[in-house]
């Protein structure tokens, strides 16, 4: 008897591939529009709007793809779906603002908040994709906390129109910690992969086991692991 879940997987994979291909085509089209605007004889307000629209769509697409990758790898749909929704809403509001120029401050505050949320979700979820060794997983938890704190600080500054220098110093401190953790997580990913490779038997790593004779039936490999070799 066929499993409905298994039969649905090929359809989901085809849909995902079609969505990615459509995204590539759409981004290519917007890039061509931007190139045409830059190469046109004059550079005016319309050309500037086209370029800003292209950058907006590209940024939103990057955020959405990061969230989609998290859903695919980690199978946690809720945070990934929220991140994609924020990216879509932010892009739509920015595009509307570029072409129709709404004058209300509430509109631009809402747009800015959505953009911050989209960037925060994409940043945190992208760096939560790698599977780290247990001793390094604290870095991902710390990154999520610090990104959330930074996003909250920026949103508070936008909505309350904070201009105090001391406040932005605190924002800067949080941003520095986020940058540090952003660099640290990929390093821990490499260390986790190297540790996993060391734990595997040489035959599973696709390596040739080279032994150096020590004494009698005792041998040593390049990592210093000792073996006792007997003839079969």
C-alpha positions in Angstrom: 0.0 0.0 0.0 1.4 3.4 -1.0 2.2 5.9 1.7 0.5 9.2 0.9 3.4 11.1 2.5 5.9 9.4 0.3 3.8 9.9 -2.8 3.5 13.6 -2.1 7.3 14.1 -1.7 8.1 14.1 -5.5 5.3 16.6 -6.1 6.7 18.8 -3.3 10.2 18.5 -4.7 9.0 19.4 -8.2 7.0 22.4 -6.8 10.2 23.6 -4.9 12.3 23.3 -8.1 9.7 25.2 -10.1 9.5 27.9 -7.5 13.3 28.3 -7.5 13.5 28.4 -11.3 10.7 30.9 -11.4 12.6 33.0 -8.9 15.7 32.9 -11.0 13.8 33.9 -14.1 12.1 36.8 -12.2 15.4 38.0 -10.7 17.1 37.8 -14.1 14.3 39.9 -15.6 14.5 42.5 -13.0 18.3 42.6 -13.4 17.9 43.2 -17.1 15.5 46.1 -16.3 18.1 47.5 -14.0 20.9 47.1 -16.6 18.7 48.8 -19.3 18.0 51.7 -16.9 21.7 52.2 -16.3 22.6 52.0 -19.9 19.8 54.3 -21.1 20.8 57.7 -22.3 19.4 59.5 -19.3 19.2 58.7 -15.6 16.1 60.1 -14.0 13.5 59.3 -11.4 12.1 56.3 -13.3 15.5 54.7 -13.7 16.2 55.2 -10.0 12.9 53.6 -9.0 13.7 50.6 -11.3 17.1 50.0 -9.6 15.7 50.4 -6.1 12.9 48.0 -7.0 15.5 45.5 -8.3 17.5 45.7 -5.1 14.3 45.3 -3.0 13.2 42.2 -4.8 16.7 40.7 -4.6 17.0 41.4 -0.9 13.6 39.9 -0.2 14.4 36.8 -2.3 17.6 36.2 -0.4 15.7 36.4 3.0 13.0 34.1 1.7 15.4 31.6 0.4 17.3 31.5 3.7 14.0 30.8 5.6 13.0 28.2 3.0 16.3 26.4 3.4 15.8 26.3 7.2 12.4 24.7 6.7 13.8 22.1 4.3 16.8 21.2 6.4 15.4 21.5 9.9 11.7 20.7 9.2 10.4 23.5 11.4 7.9 25.3 9.2 6.6 27.9 11.6 9.7 30.2 12.0 10.6 29.7 8.3 7.1 30.6 7.2 7.0 33.7 9.4 10.3 34.8 8.0 9.1 34.3 4.4 5.9 36.2 5.2 7.8 39.1 6.7 10.1 39.2 3.6 7.1 39.2 1.2 5.2 41.9 3.1 8.3 44.1 3.5 9.1 43.8 -0.2 5.5 44.7 -1.2 5.4 47.7 1.1 8.8 49.0 -0.1 7.9 48.6 -3.7 4.6 50.5 -3.1 6.6 53.2 -1.3 9.1 53.5 -4.2 6.5 53.9 -6.9 3.6 55.7 -5.1 5.5 57.6 -2.3 3.1 57.5 0.6 3.7 60.4 2.9 2.6 59.1 6.3 5.3 58.2 8.8 3.3 55.3 10.1 3.6 53.6 6.7 7.4 53.9 6.6 7.7 52.8 10.2 5.6 49.7 9.5 7.7 49.0 6.4 10.9 49.4 8.4 9.8 47.1 11.1 8.8 44.4 8.6 12.2 44.8 6.9 14.0 44.4 10.2 12.0 41.3 11.1 12.6 39.8 7.7 16.4 40.3 8.0 16.5 39.0 11.5 14.6 35.8 10.7 16.8 35.2 7.6 20.0 35.8 9.5 19.1 33.7 12.6 17.5 30.8 10.6 20.3 30.6 8.1 22.9 30.1 10.8 20.7 27.6 12.6 20.8 25.2 9.6 24.2 23.6 10.3 24.3 20.7 12.7 26.9 21.4 15.2 28.6 19.2 17.8 26.8 19.3 21.1 29.6 21.3 22.7 29.2 24.1 20.1 25.4 24.4 19.9 25.4 27.1 22.5 26.7 29.5 19.8 23.5 29.0 17.7 21.3 29.6 20.7 23.3 32.7 21.7 23.0 34.0 18.1 19.3 33.6 18.1 19.0 35.5 21.4 21.4 38.3 20.3 19.7 38.7 16.8 16.3 38.9 18.6 17.7 41.5 21.0 19.2 43.5 18.2 16.0 43.4 16.1 14.0 44.5 19.2 16.4 47.4 19.8 16.2 48.6 16.2 12.4 48.3 16.1 12.1 50.2 19.4 14.3 53.0 18.0 12.2 53.2 14.9 8.8 53.2 16.6 9.7 55.4 19.5 12.0 57.6 17.3 14.8 57.3 19.8 17.9 59.5 19.1 19.9 59.2 22.4 23.5 58.4 21.8 23.7 56.1 24.8 20.9 54.0 23.3 22.7 53.5 20.0 25.9 52.6 21.8 24.0 49.7 23.4 22.7 48.8 19.9 26.3 48.9 18.6 27.4 46.5 21.4 24.7 44.1 20.5 25.6 44.3 16.8 29.2 43.6 17.5 28.2 40.4 19.5 26.0 39.4 16.6 28.9 39.8 14.1 31.2 37.8 16.4 28.7 34.9 16.6 28.0 35.1 12.9 31.7 34.4 12.3 31.9 31.8 15.1 29.1 29.5 14.0 30.7 28.6 10.6 34.0 28.0 12.4 32.3 25.6 14.8 30.6 24.0 11.8 34.1 23.2 10.4 35.3 21.9 13.8 32.2 19.7 14.1 32.8 18.2 10.7 36.4 17.6 11.5 35.5 16.0 14.8 33.0 13.7 13.2 35.5 12.6 10.6 38.0 11.7 13.3 35.4 9.6 15.1 34.7 7.5 12.0 36.7 4.4 11.2 39.2 5.0 8.4 37.3 2.7 6.1 34.2 4.9 6.4 36.2 8.1 5.6 37.4 6.7 2.2 41.0 6.8 3.4 43.8 4.3 3.2 44.9 3.0 6.6 48.7 3.4 6.6 50.4 1.7 9.5 54.0 2.2 10.8 55.6 -0.8 12.5 56.6 -0.3 16.1 57.5 -3.6 17.7 56.4 -7.2 17.2 52.7 -7.2 16.1 52.1 -3.6 17.1 51.6 -0.8 14.6 50.7 2.9 14.7 48.8 5.1 12.2 49.4 8.7 11.3 47.2 9.9 14.1 49.0 7.9 16.8 46.3 5.3 17.2 47.9 1.9 17.9 46.9 -1.5 16.4 47.8 -5.1 16.9 48.0 -6.9 13.6 47.6 -10.6 13.3 47.7 -12.7 10.1 44.5 -14.4 9.1 
